Amino acid sequence: MSGRPDAPVNGSAGAPHRPRLLALRALGLGDLLAGVPALRALRRAFPGHETVLAAPAELAPLVRASGAVDTLLPASAPGRAVPRITGWHGPPPQVAVDLHGGGPESVRALRALDPGRLLAFAAGDGPRWYAGEHERDRWCRLLAWYGVPADPADLRLPPPAAACPAPGAVLLHPGAGSPARCWPVERYAEVAAGLRRSGRRVVVTGGAHEHDLLARLAKSAGLPDADVHGEPPLERLSALVAGASAVVSGDTGVAHLAVAHGTASVTLFGPVPPALWGPPPLERHRVLWHPGPPGDPHGRRPDPLLLRIRPEEVLEALSLLPEVRTA
């Protein structure tokens, strides 16, 4: 990223007298990837506009890979709060699109820029918000309401430019955005040990502040240091996921990254059912979930439904994936 308040991520940004479209989705990795179909639909519907996305700066590599955005306007706030949109310069956006939430805070942030047209659930002329809708479908339905056709299956990203450090390995990602969505590390260690007994290479990845978690997993499973990737840059994480034979994780951004790269996956759900955030219904993606009352996805303890999942269930799900079967 450059030091400018807004930075080009593709080569067509900054053309003189070009109208601009601003989309707000200042959320995390999984949120961005779930919003790719909507962003691509906007690019097709407004080909003459410079498409600006207000999103966290660290997501720039995947924003670029989506092929749907000209300029990234860095914007972020703690949790899922709505950030102030600072750094906008020049005339107001001709079109503003709220892909952040149901409003009114996100709509208020966009209206502060005085856009010529606003597409949003809370815009007054927008469609009704349904809490039980899958995230990908939600934003495509919003655009369809305004006459912009969108395909929720338009999710795939091109292969990363970087080479995978561990091609063919099974990648385990034990962390998540909250303890409620973190399956116990001891169970990940059992899965790792089972995979290694069957001759599979296992690598583990983690995010910020998860080094202790990875160290416990590596020690329990006897993994070499070379197969532990704590807080890798996004480009390296993307390469690890794209080159893996399968990814095992909770309901977090890495699961969406596996879908984007066409990598087989086993995703563990607890407080939020897969009907809201799960992968598309393809054979290479398997979900594990024991139905029950929904929980708090931001809770401070592992969700009871998540704890019902046993290591042997994960190993069985992996064994059903052609990419992971052993002779």
N, C-alpha and C positions, 0 to 999 in steps of 0.2 A: 504494500500500500504506500502511496505517496503521502506527503504531509498536508495535502490539500484537504479541505473539508469534504469534498466529494472527489472521487478518483475513478477514472475509466477502468472498467474491467474487460471491455472489448473495444475493438478499434474504431467504432463509428461514433463515439461520444463527442460532444462539443461542436457539432456542425452549426454554423451560424444560422439564425432565424428558424431553427428546427423546433417544432412544438415538443413539449415534454410531458411524459406520463410518469407520475410518481406512485409507486406501490409501497405500502407500509407492511413489513413483516419482520419486525425487530425482535426476533425470538431465537431459538437455538437451532442446532444442526438438524434434528429430526423435523422441526417445524419448517425449515427452509426446504428440505427435500420433499416434504408432503405438499408444499406450495408450488413446486416446479411445474406441474401440469397447468395451473392457473397462470403462472408467469409466462409460459410458452403460448398460451391462448391469447394473452394480452399482446404479446409480440406479433402474433399473426394478425390480430384484429387492428392493430395500430402500427403498421410497418413504417410509416413515415415519421413516427415520434421517436425521440430519444427516451428510452426506458430507464428510469432511475429507481433503484430499490433502496429503501431505508432499512438497513439490517446491520447486525454486528460486523465490524471490520474483519474479524478473524475468519469469517466465512467466505472471504473473497475468492479463494481458489474454486470453491464449488459454485459460487455465483457465476464465476466466469465459465465454468464447465457446463452450466445449464444452457448457455447459448441464448438466453432470453433477456439479458440485462446489458445495457451499455455502461451504466455508471452506478457505482455503489456509494450511497450516502451513509456514512457510519452512524448508527443509532442503536443504543442498547439501554436497558434499565434492569435493575435486579428482578429476579424471578420472571414473571410474565407481565410485569408492569408495562405501561405505555411510556416510551421515552419522549422527551421533547425533540422535535425535528429541527435541529440547528444546522447551520451551514448551507441552507438553501440560498441561492443567489439568483438574481435576474427575475424575469417575469414569473408570475404564479404558474403552477402546472396547469396545462390545459385539461388534463384528466388526472384525478387522484383516486386510488383504489385502496380500500381498507381490507387487507388480508391478515390483519393482526388479531381481530377479535370481534365480538358482537357490539362493541360500543357501550356507552357513549364516549369514553375517554379517547379511544383511537380515532373516532370520527372528529372529535373536538381538535385533536392534534393536526389533522389534515385540513380542517376548515380554517385553521389559523393561517394557512398559506393562501387562502382565497382562491381555490381551484375553480376552473371554469365548469367542471363537471365532477361529481362525486359518485362513485360506485361503492356502496356499503350496505350492510344489513341494517344499520341504524341511520341511514340517510333520509328516512322519511318515505322514499319511493322504493326502498329495497324489499327483498323477500323476508319471510319470517325465519328466525333463527331456531334451529332444532338442536337441542342439547345432545340427543342420541345419534347424531349423524357422524359418519366417518369423516375424518379430517380432510382427506383428499376430495371426497365427494362434496363437502360443504362449500369449498371455494369455487369448484367448477359449477355448482348450482347457482352460486351468487352471480357468476359471470353470465351464465345462460339466461338468467332473469333479465339481464340488460342486453341480451341479444348477441353475446359473445360465446360461441360454441367452444367447449373445453372437454378434453378427454382425460379422465382421472388416471388412465393407464399410461399416460405419457410421462414416465418416470425415469427412464434410463439415462445415465450419464455416459460420456465417452470414456474409454480406458484411461487411467492416469498416465501421465508422461513418465513418472518415476517408476523404476523397476521394483517389484515386490521383494522385500528382503527374505521372505520365507514362502516361496511359491508352493502351493499344495498343502500347507499346514491347516489344521483346524484352529481357528482363532476364538479365544474365549475373552469376553469383555465383562468382568464382574461388576463394574460400577454402574451407577445411574444417577440421575439428577436429585434423587431423594432416597433415604433409607427404605421407604415403603416399597420401592421398586428394585431393591438390591437383594437378590437371592444369596443365601449365606455362602461365604467364601469357602468354607469347608466342603460344601457340596460341589462347587466348581472344581475343587481339588480332586474329589472323587471322580468326576467326569474326566479330568485331565489324566489321572492315573489309569482309568479304564481305556482311554484312547491310546495312551502310550503302550499299554500291554498288547494292544492289537496292532502295534507297529506304526501308529500315526504320529506325526510331529505335531506338537501343540505350541502355539504362541499365545501370549496374553497381552492385552493392551489396557490402558487406563487413562483417565483424564487428570485434570489438576487435583492435587491433594489426595490422590489415590495410591501413592507410592507404597505406603504401609500395607494397603490391601493387596497389592500385587506381590509384595515381598512375602506375605503370609501364604498366598496361593502358590508362588514359585517354590517356597521351602517345603510345603506340604506335598506337592506333586513332584518334587525333585527336578524342576526345570532349570536348564542352564541359563546363565545371565543373558546370553545372546537372544533368547526367546522371550525375554521380558521387555516390553516397550511401554515405559511409563511416560505419559503425556507427550506422545509423538506429535510433530507438526501435522497439520491437517493433510498436507500432500502425502506425507509418509503413511498416516493412518489410512488414507484412501487407497494407497498402493497395497498395503497389507490386506485390507478387506477385499479389494478387487482380485488379488492373487491367491486368496485362501480357497481351500476346497469347501469350507463351510464356516459360518459364524454362529456362535452361541452367545446370546446376551439377553438381558432383560428388555423391557419396553423402553428403549432409549435411542439416541441418535444413530449409534452404530448399526442397529437393526435396519434403519431406513437407508443407511449407506450400503448395506448388503443388497437391499432391493434395487437401489440405483445402479449398482454394478453387476447385477444379475448373479450374485454369489448365493449359493444355497445357504439357508439359515434355519436355526431353531430359536424361536423367541419365546421367552418366559413371561407370562402375564399374571398380574395379581389384582391390584386395586382398580385398574381400568381394563375392561374386556377388549379382546382383539377386534370386536366389531367397530370400535372407535379409532384404533390406531394400528391395527394389524396389517401385515403384508397383503398384497393381492393374492387371490386364490390360485396360486400356481404350485405345481408339484414340488418345486425346489424350495418352497418356503413352508415350514411347519410351525405351528403354534402350540404351546402347552398352556392350558388354562383349566382350572377346576371351577366351574360356575358357582356363583354365590353372590351375596349382596355386594354392591360396589363399595370400595373403600376410599380412603384419602390418598391420592397419588403423591401428596407432599408430606405424608406422615413421617414420623421419626423412628418408626420400627418397621421391619419387614411385614408386608401385608399378610394376613392369615391365609388368603387364597394362594399367594405366591409360595408360602411355606408348605403347601400341600404337594408341590411338585418335588419328586424324588430324583436323585441322580440316575437311577436306572431308567426312568422315563426319558431323560435327556439322551442317554446312550442309545436307547431303542429308537428314538426319533432320528438320531444321527445315522443309525445303521440302515434306516429305510431310504436314505439319500444315496443315489448312485455314486455321487462324488466322494462319499466317505466309506462305502463298503470295502471291507478287506477280504482277501481270499480265504 
